[in-house]
Amino acid sequence: MIWRNQHTWIAGLGIIILTNTLALAGVAYNRSGEPAARVTFSERELKLPYYWGRKRENSGLALTLNWRIDSGDDEGPYYFSVYRSPHWLDQTKLAALGFAVEEATASEENRRRFNHSLPKEVFLVLENNGPAYQTVLVHRQAIAKQQQALADRNPANEKLANAAKDSQKRLQREQQEASRLFVIDAGLNAHTLRQRYPDTTRNIVLRGTVRARVNQQDDDQWVVQGIVKEVAVTRVNVPLEYRRVFEPFMVNEAGDRDRDPGYQVTLAYGKRFEPWVVEVMLD
């Protein structure tokens, strides 16, 4: 029995060593050569854990990539929710990604089957503080201007006055707080996407998953749409030497921060499309 336990312990230790060795080899391979992209994010795109620092004995820190999509079909507060369908992920794009869209809307059975189809692994393009964000910003500005004009023409209308205030708040949030990182395209070949989006200081190519669905529109028409289900590797561990930079933003015992986060983090992306921190600066 002792002999068997010893061999079990040795085998378990060997598995742990092998797993760690493979993990380190993967990290080394990912970081070998020139990075595929090198992008600088602010606290708007790389979020601190809300309660980080409350448990002082836990010194680990990981930032979360805060990505968005532009659905292009709604003016409400959830216009840019990740749960909506991006305007570019239409039937043509889904067909290019390998979804069988031809007869998806033909019958109730086809629609049911299509909505239960499995998601597909793809490569996604994320754009940081580029044209996609500017489009969103212009949209918010136009809506705020329109709502304010309506309120000014109807000074006794409390509903219009509140709508104008809400639009102005959403615009201010867009200008000062909201993430500027948008998923803007998808494909099956990372090299092809990189050629299409060559700016390695703004555009990232990452693995992710997309799923397709059939939805009924307000005009009762059935349309095929896609959803970005997941972006792979959205959590980035902060090396120990950089963690002191984030100490001013630690949460105290009351659950509050003495200072709002303000920082710039540069990530490099390697051969496995995985990021690592290369620079951190306070604003």
N, C-alpha and C positions, 0 to 999 in steps of 0.2 A: 504494500500500500504506500509506504514511504517512497519507494522507487518510482511508483506511478505518479505520485504527487510532485516529485522533483522534476520528472520529465514534462508534466503538464505545465509547471511553473516556467521551465526553460522554454518550452514551445510558445507560451504566452509572451514571454519577454522577447523572443525572437520575432514574433509578429509585430510587437510594438516598435522594435528597432527597425524592422523592414518598412513599416508604415511611415515612420519618421524620415527614414532615408529617402523614400520615394517622394514624400512631400517636399523635402529640401531640394531634391533634384528637380522637381517641377518648378519650384521658385527660381532656382538658378537658371533653368532653361527659359522661363518667362522673361527674366531680366537680362538675358544675354543679348549682345548686339545693341543697335540703336533702338530706342523706344519707338513703337508704332505711332504714338501720339503723346503729347505733353501739354496738358491743359490746366489752367489756373481757375479755381472755383472760389467763390466767396461762401460765407455762412448761409447764403440763400440757397445754394446748390448742394452743399455738404453740411448736413445738419448734425449738431451735437445731440447725444441722447439727452432727453429732457431732464432726467434726474441724475445725470452724471455728477459725481462728486459728493453726493449725499452720504454714500457709504465710503468713507475715506480709506478703508482698508482695501478697496477694490481699485487698483491703479490702472487697470486696463481701460482703453478708450478706442472706440470705433466710430467713425463718421458714416453717415448714411447718405447715399446719392439721392437727391430729391428731383426726380424727373417728372415731366408733364407731357400732355398731348394737346393739340388744338383740334377740336371736333369741327369747328367752322359752321355749326348749324344752330346755335342757341345764344341768346344774349343774357341768360340767367347767371346766377352765381357759380354754377357748376359747368360753365362753358368749357373750361380747360381741365376738367376732372380726368384722372387717369382711367376712370371706369367707362368713359365714353369712347366712341369710335373716332379715330383720327380721320380727317377728311381725305387724306391720301390713301388710306387703307380700304380702297373700294373693291368692287368685284374684279376689275382688271388686275389690280395688284395681287389680290388673293389667288387668282388663277395662276399668275406668274410664280407664286409661292408654293404651288402644288395642290391647292384646294380644288375639289371637283364642284365648280360653281354652276355648271351649265343648266342643270335641271333642279337647282336648289329650291326655287320658288314655285315649281310647277304644280305641286299638290301639297296637301296637309301632311301626308306621310313623308314626302321629300323634305319638307321644312323641318319636321320633327327629327328625322335622321340627320339632317345637316347640322342642326343645333346641338346634336349630341356627338358630333365628330370630334376627334382628338385634336388638341393643339399641335402646331408644328414648330420645330426648332428652326430658327432663322438667325441671320445677322441683322442687327439694328444699328441705325445711325443716329447718334445723339449730337445735337448742336447746342453749344453754350454761348449765350448772349449774342446771337446772330440774327439773320433775317426773320426767323420764326418768332423770336421774342419781339422784334420790332413790329411785326404784323399784329401780334396780340396787344401791344401797347397802343398802337394807332386805333385799334378796335375799341379799347377801353376809353380812350380819349374822345372818340366820336360819340360813343354812347353817353358819356358824362356830359358832353356838350349838348347833345340832343335832349337829354332829360332836364338839364338846367334851363334850356330854352323853353320847354313846355311849362316848367314851373314858373318861369318869369312871366309867361303870357297868361297864366292862371293863378295869380297870387293868393286867391282864397281857397285853392284846392290843396288840402293837406296831404292827400295821397300822392299827388305829383311832387309836392315839396319833399316828402320822405323818399320817394324814388330818386330824386335828384341827389339827396344826401347819400343814399346808399351807393349810387353810381360813382360819386366822388370818392367815397371810402374805398371802393373796389379799385378805382384808378390809383389812389395813393398807395394801396397795398401792392398793386402791380409795379409801381415805380420804385418802391422802397424795400419791399419784403419778399415778394414772390420769386420763386425759382425761375431762372432764365434758361434752364436746360430742357430742351424739347426733343422728343423722339420724332424724327422727320422722315425716315425712310426705312425700308426693310428689303432684304434680298437673301439669296442662297449662297452667294459667293462674296467673301470678305474683300478679296482683292478688287473685284469689280466695283464694289461700293467705295472703296478707298480711292480708286481712280475717279469716281464720280464726285467725291467729296475730298479733295486733296489737302485741305487746310488742317494740318495736324495739331494746330494750337487751338482749334475751335471745335472740330468734329471728331467724334470717337466712334469706332466700330466695335460693338459688343455682341456677345451671344444673347439670345432671348427667345421667347416663345410668343406665338401669335395664335389666336383662335378665331374662327369665323362663326357667324350667326346670321339668321334671317330675321329681320325686324319689319313690323308693319308701320308705315308712316301715317301722318295725319290725313293724307289723301287716300288712305286704305291700300296703297300700293305696297307690295312686299319687296324689300331690297336686301341685297347681300352686303354685309358690313364686317369689318374685322376689328378686333380688340388686341392691343398689346397686353398680353397676359402677364408677362414677366420680363424684366431686364436682369440678366445674370450678374452676379458679383456687384451688388450695390453697397455692401459694407466694406469699409476700408480701415484696417487697423493702423493706429497712429503709433509710430516707434517711440520708445521711451524718451529719446533725446528731444522730442518735440512736444511732449505732453505738458511741460511746464508753461508753454505758450498759452494753453487753454485754461490754466488755473484761475485767471480772473473771471472766468465764466462758470465756475463750479457752483452747484446748487448748495445752499446752506441747509442747516437742520430744519428750517421752517419751510423748505421747498422753494425758496426764492433765489434769484441771482442778483448780486450786487451791481452787475454790469451786463448790458445786452451784448451778445456775441458779435464780434467784428473781426474777421480774419480772412486771409487769403491762403489757400492750400493748393499747391501744384502737384498733380498726379501724373505719373508716367504710366503708359500702358504697353505691355510687352507682347511677346509672341503668342501667349495663350489668352490674349485679350483681358488680362487681369491687371489691376492697378496697384501701384505702391506710392507712398508719399515721398517726395523728393525735396519739398520746401514748404515751410510754414511761416507766415508773417502776420503780425497784428496790423489792423487798419489804423 
